[in-house]
């Protein structure tokens, strides 16, 4: 199985990656897995060959092959989305990048979701639901992936991926384990978490952070369900 963990930047796509990875590892315990982050799926597939039974890949802007696989049903995707105001504000704050870059990243992500969603193979999950109802969202992902997982295992996955657990793991990045880099970020190769990755998990603050001119531009973005 190939699973793409997609989503707006700063919308808990790393959470979905860790959930999907655990679900597949519990569901196919004797299989070979490749997990990681990349937007370039085509060269990755050429390198991997037939060495792995399952692939779980986090990506924000997957290439044409990846999108085609989802649309045609050769892969499944989980897309996390967030209030665009919060997503843009969080992107600017986390990566110390300008508004123009942030709104383009969020706009491009929404455009991708509108392309993939009609296929029925791309599950959309709201950030607020992850924060407030993560056990139910894990169950929703499990059903989407077609896996049979015991309830006790689902509860274990929930405990391993809740906000506090993920924040603790992020706080230990760099103190051991293999690291990788993307741009200016250094992250843990297993969880894809980087230091300060998990903040307060709040919602609704974006409008207060952005100027009126910036809010007007964000208003031009179609909502995830549109």
C-alpha positions as CSV (number, residue, x, y, z in Angstrom):
1,X,0.0,0.0,0.0
2,X,1.1,3.5,-0.7
3,X,-0.2,6.3,1.6
4,X,0.5,10.0,1.1
5,X,0.1,12.2,4.1
6,X,-0.7,15.6,2.6
7,X,-2.0,18.8,3.9
8,X,-1.6,22.5,4.4
9,X,1.7,23.4,6.0
10,X,1.1,23.7,9.8
11,X,-2.1,21.7,9.7
12,X,-0.9,18.6,11.6
13,X,0.2,16.6,8.5
14,X,3.1,15.3,10.6
15,X,0.5,13.9,13.1
16,X,-1.3,12.1,10.2
17,X,2.0,10.7,9.0
18,X,2.8,9.2,12.4
19,X,-0.7,7.9,12.7
20,X,-0.7,6.3,9.3
21,X,2.7,4.8,9.8
22,X,1.7,3.2,13.1
23,X,-1.6,1.9,11.6
24,X,0.2,0.2,8.8
25,X,3.0,-1.2,10.9
26,X,0.4,-2.7,13.3
27,X,-1.8,-3.9,10.5
28,X,1.1,-5.5,8.5
29,X,3.6,-6.3,11.2
30,X,5.8,-8.6,9.1
31,X,6.1,-6.3,6.1
32,X,8.9,-4.0,4.9
33,X,8.2,-0.3,5.2
34,X,9.6,2.9,3.7
35,X,8.6,6.1,5.5
36,X,9.8,9.6,5.1
37,X,9.2,13.1,3.6
38,X,9.5,14.0,-0.1
39,X,7.7,16.0,-2.7
40,X,9.5,14.1,-5.5
41,X,7.8,10.6,-5.6
42,X,9.0,9.6,-9.1
43,X,12.7,9.4,-8.4
44,X,12.0,7.9,-5.0
45,X,10.1,5.1,-6.6
46,X,12.9,4.5,-9.1
47,X,15.4,4.2,-6.2
48,X,13.2,2.0,-4.0
49,X,12.4,-0.6,-6.6
50,X,10.7,-3.6,-5.0
51,X,12.5,-3.4,-1.7
52,X,9.5,-2.3,0.3
53,X,5.9,-3.7,0.7
54,X,4.4,-0.4,1.9
55,X,5.2,3.3,1.6
56,X,4.1,6.1,3.9
57,X,5.2,9.4,2.6
58,X,4.6,12.9,3.9
59,X,4.4,15.6,1.2
60,X,3.1,19.1,0.8
61,X,3.3,19.3,-3.0
62,X,3.5,15.8,-4.4
63,X,4.6,15.4,-8.0
64,X,2.4,14.4,-10.9
65,X,3.0,10.6,-10.5
66,X,1.9,10.8,-6.8
67,X,-1.2,12.7,-7.7
68,X,-2.1,10.4,-10.5
69,X,-1.8,7.4,-8.3
70,X,-4.2,8.9,-5.8
71,X,-6.7,9.9,-8.5
72,X,-6.6,6.5,-10.1
73,X,-6.8,4.6,-6.8
74,X,-3.3,3.2,-6.8
75,X,-2.6,5.1,-3.6
76,X,-4.5,6.6,-0.7
77,X,-4.0,10.0,0.8
78,X,-4.9,11.8,4.0
79,X,-5.1,15.6,3.7
80,X,-5.1,17.7,6.8
81,X,-6.5,21.3,6.5
82,X,-6.9,24.2,8.8
83,X,-8.5,27.6,9.0
84,X,-6.5,29.4,6.3
85,X,-5.9,32.5,8.5
86,X,-4.4,30.3,11.2
87,X,-2.4,28.3,8.6
88,X,-0.9,31.4,7.0
89,X,-0.1,33.0,10.4
90,X,1.5,29.8,11.8
91,X,3.6,29.4,8.6
92,X,4.9,32.9,9.0
93,X,5.7,32.5,12.7
94,X,7.2,29.1,12.5
95,X,9.4,29.5,9.5
96,X,10.0,33.3,9.8
97,X,8.8,33.7,6.2
98,X,6.9,36.6,4.5
99,X,3.2,36.7,4.1
100,X,3.5,36.3,0.3
101,X,5.3,33.0,0.6
102,X,2.8,31.7,3.3
103,X,-0.3,32.5,1.3
104,X,1.1,31.0,-1.8
105,X,1.9,27.8,0.1
106,X,-1.6,27.6,1.5
107,X,-3.2,28.5,-1.8
108,X,-1.2,25.9,-3.7
109,X,-2.2,23.2,-1.1
110,X,-5.9,24.0,-1.4
111,X,-5.7,23.8,-5.2
112,X,-4.0,20.3,-4.9
113,X,-6.8,19.2,-2.5
114,X,-9.5,20.3,-4.9
115,X,-7.8,18.2,-7.6
116,X,-7.5,15.0,-5.5
117,X,-10.7,15.1,-3.4
118,X,-13.2,14.1,-6.2
119,X,-11.4,10.8,-6.6
120,X,-12.7,9.5,-3.2
121,X,-9.2,8.3,-2.4
122,X,-8.1,11.4,-0.5
123,X,-9.5,11.8,3.0
124,X,-9.8,15.3,4.3
125,X,-9.4,15.9,8.1
126,X,-9.8,19.2,9.8
127,X,-7.1,20.4,12.2
128,X,-9.6,21.3,14.9
129,X,-11.0,17.8,14.8
130,X,-7.5,16.4,15.3
131,X,-7.1,18.7,18.3
132,X,-10.5,17.9,19.9
133,X,-11.4,14.4,18.7
134,X,-8.2,12.6,17.8
135,X,-9.4,9.1,18.7
136,X,-12.3,9.4,16.3
137,X,-10.0,10.8,13.6
138,X,-7.6,7.9,14.0
139,X,-10.5,5.5,13.6
140,X,-11.6,7.5,10.5
141,X,-8.1,7.1,9.0
142,X,-8.1,3.4,9.8
143,X,-11.3,2.9,7.9
144,X,-10.1,4.9,5.0
145,X,-7.0,2.7,4.8
146,X,-9.1,-0.4,5.0
147,X,-7.2,-1.8,8.0
148,X,-8.5,-4.1,10.8
149,X,-7.0,-2.8,14.0
150,X,-8.0,-3.8,17.5
151,X,-9.5,-1.1,19.7
152,X,-6.7,-1.4,22.3
153,X,-4.1,-0.8,19.5
154,X,-6.0,2.3,18.4
155,X,-6.0,3.6,21.9
156,X,-2.2,2.9,22.1
157,X,-1.7,4.9,18.8
158,X,-3.8,7.7,20.2
159,X,-1.6,7.8,23.4
160,X,1.6,7.8,21.3
161,X,0.5,10.6,19.0
162,X,-1.4,13.0,21.3
163,X,-0.3,16.6,21.6
164,X,1.8,16.1,24.7
165,X,3.5,13.0,23.4
166,X,4.4,14.7,20.1
167,X,5.6,17.8,21.9
168,X,7.9,15.7,24.1
169,X,9.3,13.9,21.1
170,X,9.9,17.2,19.3
171,X,11.7,18.6,22.3
172,X,14.2,15.7,22.2
173,X,15.1,16.1,18.5
174,X,18.9,16.4,18.2
175,X,19.5,14.5,21.4
176,X,19.8,11.1,19.6
177,X,18.5,9.3,16.6
178,X,19.0,9.9,12.9
179,X,18.4,13.5,11.6
180,X,17.5,14.8,8.2
181,X,17.3,18.4,6.8
182,X,14.8,20.2,4.5
183,X,15.6,23.9,3.9
184,X,16.6,25.4,7.2
185,X,14.8,22.7,9.3
186,X,16.5,19.7,10.9
187,X,14.1,17.0,11.8
188,X,14.0,13.5,13.2
189,X,14.0,10.9,10.4
190,X,11.6,8.6,12.2
191,X,8.8,11.0,13.3
192,X,9.6,13.9,10.9
193,X,9.3,16.2,14.0
194,X,11.6,19.2,14.4
195,X,12.3,21.3,17.5
196,X,9.5,23.6,18.4
197,X,7.3,21.7,15.9
198,X,4.4,21.5,18.4
199,X,3.2,24.7,19.9
200,X,-0.1,25.3,21.8
201,X,-2.3,23.7,19.1
202,X,-4.6,26.7,19.2
203,X,-7.1,27.9,16.7
204,X,-8.7,31.2,15.8
205,X,-5.8,33.5,16.3
206,X,-4.8,34.0,12.7
207,X,-7.2,36.9,12.1
208,X,-5.7,38.9,15.0
209,X,-2.2,38.4,13.7
210,X,-2.7,39.4,10.1
211,X,-3.3,42.9,8.8
212,X,-6.6,43.9,7.2
213,X,-4.9,43.8,3.7
214,X,-3.6,40.3,4.4
215,X,-7.0,39.1,5.7
216,X,-8.5,40.4,2.5
217,X,-6.1,38.3,0.5
218,X,-6.8,35.2,2.6
219,X,-10.5,35.7,2.1
220,X,-9.8,35.1,-1.6
221,X,-8.7,31.5,-0.9
222,X,-11.5,28.9,-1.3
223,X,-12.3,27.0,1.9
224,X,-11.1,23.3,2.0
225,X,-14.6,22.0,1.4
226,X,-15.4,24.4,-1.4
